[in-house]
Amino acid sequence: MELRTLSHSINKQPLMDKQKEYVDKVVDRIVSETQISKRKAQSYILTPFSERVFSAHEFSEGKDLNTRYSSVSALTHYFSLYAEDVYALDIIEIGYALKKYRNIIMLTINGVIK
């Protein structure tokens, strides 16, 4: 799945209420399985969809897949594969879920929500 396709599809169609309800539960589940560790001035995030540990900066900004030619962030890539394989989300649902997931994690890191 390409990032361009994902971002294009996100803006195309809104989720139906039943879809949104299901995807919100998926996001809640993934958030509950995410571990945040604070060390000194830096936070690190361990997700259920990647063995890779993300720094808060990488998590908020996105980081490519260790190649300067990739336009897909590691977070987007691994999250998309996981959401599709485990929860059978489609591309529109994945876009919505990823945005909500990142927002919740960043608000948690910044102490806005616990």
C-alpha positions in Angstrom: 0.0 0.0 0.0 1.5 3.3 -1.0 1.4 6.4 1.3 0.1 8.5 -1.6 -2.8 6.1 -2.1 -3.6 6.1 1.6 -3.6 9.9 2.0 -5.7 10.2 -1.2 -8.3 7.7 0.0 -8.5 9.2 3.4 -10.0 12.4 2.0 -12.3 10.6 -0.4 -15.0 9.0 1.8 -16.0 9.4 5.4 -16.5 6.3 7.5 -20.1 5.1 8.2 -21.2 5.1 11.9 -20.9 1.3 12.3 -17.4 1.4 10.6 -16.3 4.2 12.8 -17.5 2.4 15.9 -15.5 -0.7 14.9 -12.4 1.2 14.0 -12.5 3.2 17.2 -12.5 -0.1 19.2 -9.6 -1.3 17.1 -7.7 1.9 17.9 -8.5 1.6 21.6 -7.2 -2.0 21.5 -3.9 -1.0 19.7 -3.4 1.9 22.1 -3.9 -0.4 25.1 -1.2 -2.7 23.7 1.3 0.1 23.1 4.0 0.8 25.7 5.5 4.2 26.3 8.7 4.4 28.2 10.2 7.8 29.3 13.9 7.9 29.7 15.5 11.2 30.7 14.0 13.8 28.2 13.0 11.3 25.6 10.0 9.0 25.2 10.1 5.7 23.4 7.1 3.8 22.0 6.9 0.0 21.6 3.9 -0.9 19.4 2.2 -4.3 19.0 2.7 -4.0 15.2 6.5 -3.6 15.0 9.5 -4.9 16.9 11.1 -1.5 16.2 11.1 1.0 19.0 10.1 4.5 17.9 11.2 7.7 19.6 8.6 10.3 20.2 10.1 12.4 17.5 10.0 9.6 14.9 6.5 8.8 16.0 5.2 12.3 15.5 7.2 13.2 12.4 7.3 9.8 10.7 10.6 8.2 9.6 11.3 6.4 6.3 12.0 2.7 6.1 15.8 3.2 6.4 16.2 4.2 2.8 16.3 7.6 1.4 14.2 6.5 -1.5 11.1 5.5 0.5 8.2 7.9 0.9 6.5 5.6 3.3 7.1 6.1 7.0 7.9 3.0 9.1 5.0 3.8 11.4 2.6 4.0 8.5 3.9 0.9 6.9 3.8 -1.4 9.9 0.5 0.0 11.2 -1.1 -0.5 7.8 0.0 -4.1 7.5 -1.1 -4.9 11.0 -4.5 -3.2 10.7 -5.2 -5.0 7.5 -3.9 -8.4 8.5 -5.2 -8.6 12.1 -8.4 -6.4 11.9 -9.2 -6.6 8.2 -9.4 -2.8 7.9 -9.6 -1.3 4.4 -7.5 1.6 3.2 -10.0 4.3 4.3 -10.4 2.7 7.8 -6.6 2.4 8.1 -6.1 6.1 7.4 -8.7 7.1 10.0 -7.3 4.6 12.5 -3.6 5.7 12.1 -4.5 9.4 12.5 -6.5 8.7 15.7 -3.8 6.3 17.0 -1.0 8.8 16.5 -3.0 11.6 18.1 -3.9 9.5 21.2 -0.3 8.4 21.7 1.1 11.9 21.2 -1.4 13.3 23.7 -0.4 10.6 26.2 3.3 11.3 25.7 2.6 15.0 26.3 0.6 14.3 29.5 -2.7 15.6 28.1 -4.4 12.2 28.6 -3.4 9.2 30.7 
